[in-house]
């Protein structure tokens, strides 16, 4: 029997300004635009059918949709809406999707780029929680926020993850880049 589930293809993120968000992802994560699936010059897309298809609030209209790619991982589909009042993104202690993590090879450089792009770090990078005793400080994470309030985690574990003996799967880790001199094991 074949497996019908292959993995996560993309995540969707609603942004207040498409060009500013694209520029933030470009500066912070070297993101590249894959394509625009809905351009503003095509006119807003709305009405009952679109509201039903996308699960939108009454009166919401899609103005712009863009797919961006970060490294060798899933894509991010950016959405810009109009016609409704919008809330800030979810806090990490709210229900629902509340952050996504970007694997980085060099935490110090990634933090610097994130900050220079206009993001905000909640703290300094810290040792990954629940790591095995004695593991060095290079396995790190830090939670941060985009200029519009989306929570993003930066994470690195160059010395691998210590999985429990009863683990039935391993977490997805982007493949090591050929020009990267950081050793990664699983």
C-alpha positions as CSV (number, residue, x, y, z in Angstrom):
1,X,0.0,0.0,0.0
2,X,1.4,3.4,-0.9
3,X,1.5,6.4,1.4
4,X,-0.8,9.1,0.1
5,X,0.6,11.9,2.4
6,X,3.9,13.4,1.2
7,X,4.4,16.4,3.5
8,X,3.6,20.0,4.0
9,X,3.6,22.0,0.7
10,X,3.3,25.6,2.0
11,X,1.9,27.7,4.8
12,X,-0.3,30.8,4.3
13,X,0.5,34.1,6.0
14,X,-1.7,37.2,5.8
15,X,0.3,40.4,5.6
16,X,-0.6,44.1,5.9
17,X,1.6,45.2,2.9
18,X,2.8,42.7,0.3
19,X,5.9,44.5,-0.9
20,X,7.1,45.3,2.7
21,X,6.5,41.7,3.8
22,X,8.3,40.4,0.7
23,X,11.2,42.7,1.4
24,X,11.4,41.7,5.0
25,X,11.5,37.9,4.1
26,X,14.1,38.7,1.4
27,X,16.4,40.6,3.8
28,X,15.9,38.3,6.8
29,X,15.9,34.9,5.1
30,X,17.1,35.5,1.5
31,X,13.6,34.6,0.3
32,X,12.9,34.5,-3.4
33,X,9.6,35.2,-5.1
34,X,8.3,32.1,-6.8
35,X,5.3,33.8,-8.5
36,X,2.3,36.0,-7.9
37,X,-0.9,33.9,-8.2
38,X,-3.1,37.0,-7.8
39,X,-1.9,40.5,-8.7
40,X,-3.5,43.8,-7.5
41,X,-3.9,45.1,-11.1
42,X,-6.3,42.2,-11.8
43,X,-8.8,43.7,-9.3
44,X,-9.9,42.4,-5.9
45,X,-11.4,38.9,-5.7
46,X,-14.3,38.6,-3.3
47,X,-18.0,37.7,-2.9
48,X,-19.8,34.7,-1.5
49,X,-18.1,32.1,-3.5
50,X,-14.6,33.2,-2.6
51,X,-15.6,33.7,1.0
52,X,-16.8,30.1,1.1
53,X,-13.8,28.6,-0.8
54,X,-11.3,30.3,1.5
55,X,-13.3,30.5,4.7
56,X,-13.2,34.3,4.8
57,X,-15.3,36.8,6.7
58,X,-18.2,38.5,4.8
59,X,-16.8,41.4,2.8
60,X,-13.2,40.2,2.7
61,X,-11.5,40.5,-0.7
62,X,-8.2,39.0,-1.8
63,X,-6.1,41.8,-3.3
64,X,-2.7,40.0,-3.8
65,X,-1.3,36.5,-3.4
66,X,2.4,35.7,-3.7
67,X,4.4,32.5,-3.1
68,X,7.9,33.0,-1.7
69,X,10.6,30.3,-1.0
70,X,13.1,30.2,1.8
71,X,16.0,27.9,1.4
72,X,15.3,24.3,0.8
73,X,12.0,23.9,2.5
74,X,8.3,24.5,2.2
75,X,7.0,27.7,0.6
76,X,5.1,30.6,2.2
77,X,2.0,31.9,0.5
78,X,1.5,35.6,1.3
79,X,-2.0,37.0,1.2
80,X,-3.1,40.7,1.2
81,X,-6.8,41.3,2.0
82,X,-9.1,44.3,2.0
83,X,-12.7,45.1,3.0
84,X,-12.6,43.9,6.6
85,X,-11.1,44.8,10.0
86,X,-8.1,42.6,10.8
87,X,-6.6,41.6,14.1
88,X,-3.0,41.2,15.0
89,X,-1.4,37.8,14.4
90,X,-1.8,35.1,17.1
91,X,0.3,35.1,20.2
92,X,2.2,31.9,21.0
93,X,-0.3,31.2,23.8
94,X,-3.4,31.6,21.5
95,X,-5.2,28.7,19.8
96,X,-4.2,27.8,16.3
97,X,-1.0,28.2,14.2
98,X,1.1,30.6,16.2
99,X,4.6,30.5,14.7
100,X,6.8,28.7,12.2
101,X,10.5,28.0,12.5
102,X,13.3,28.7,10.1
103,X,16.3,26.4,10.4
104,X,19.6,28.4,10.2
105,X,23.2,27.3,10.0
106,X,24.6,30.3,11.7
107,X,22.5,31.7,14.5
108,X,24.6,34.8,15.1
109,X,24.4,35.8,11.5
110,X,20.7,34.9,11.2
111,X,19.8,37.0,14.2
112,X,21.7,40.0,12.8
113,X,19.9,39.7,9.4
114,X,16.5,39.4,11.1
115,X,17.2,42.5,13.2
116,X,18.5,44.5,10.2
117,X,15.4,43.5,8.3
118,X,13.2,45.2,10.9
119,X,12.3,42.2,13.1
120,X,12.3,42.0,16.9
121,X,13.9,39.3,19.0
122,X,12.0,38.4,22.2
123,X,15.3,37.3,23.9
124,X,18.8,36.3,23.0
125,X,19.2,32.8,21.4
126,X,19.0,30.1,24.1
127,X,19.8,26.4,24.3
128,X,17.0,24.2,22.9
129,X,14.6,23.2,25.6
130,X,14.5,19.5,26.7
131,X,17.9,18.8,25.2
132,X,20.0,16.1,26.7
133,X,22.3,17.0,29.6
134,X,25.8,17.9,28.5
135,X,24.9,18.9,25.0
136,X,26.8,22.1,24.1
137,X,25.2,25.5,23.6
138,X,25.2,25.3,19.7
139,X,21.7,23.7,19.6
140,X,19.8,27.0,19.9
141,X,16.5,28.7,19.3
142,X,15.0,32.2,19.6
143,X,11.5,33.5,19.1
144,X,11.1,36.7,17.2
145,X,8.5,38.9,15.6
146,X,8.2,40.5,12.1
147,X,7.4,44.2,11.9
148,X,3.6,43.3,11.6
149,X,3.6,40.9,14.6
150,X,4.0,37.4,13.1
151,X,6.0,35.2,15.4
152,X,8.9,33.3,13.8
153,X,11.4,31.0,15.5
154,X,15.0,30.7,14.4
155,X,16.4,27.3,15.2
156,X,19.7,25.4,14.8
157,X,20.8,22.0,16.0
158,X,24.2,21.3,14.3
159,X,24.9,18.4,16.6
160,X,21.6,16.8,15.8
161,X,18.6,15.8,18.0
162,X,18.7,13.1,20.6
163,X,15.5,11.1,19.8
164,X,13.9,8.8,22.4
165,X,14.3,5.1,21.7
166,X,10.6,4.8,21.0
167,X,10.5,7.6,18.4
168,X,8.7,6.5,15.2
169,X,9.8,9.4,13.1
170,X,12.5,12.1,12.8
171,X,11.7,15.8,12.4
172,X,12.2,17.4,9.0
173,X,15.5,19.2,8.8
174,X,16.4,21.0,5.5
175,X,19.3,19.2,3.8
176,X,22.8,20.5,4.6
177,X,24.1,22.9,2.0
178,X,27.1,21.8,0.1
179,X,29.1,24.9,0.8
180,X,28.2,24.9,4.6
181,X,31.0,23.7,6.9
182,X,28.7,23.0,9.8
183,X,28.5,19.3,10.5
184,X,24.9,18.0,11.1
185,X,24.0,14.6,12.3
186,X,20.7,12.9,13.2
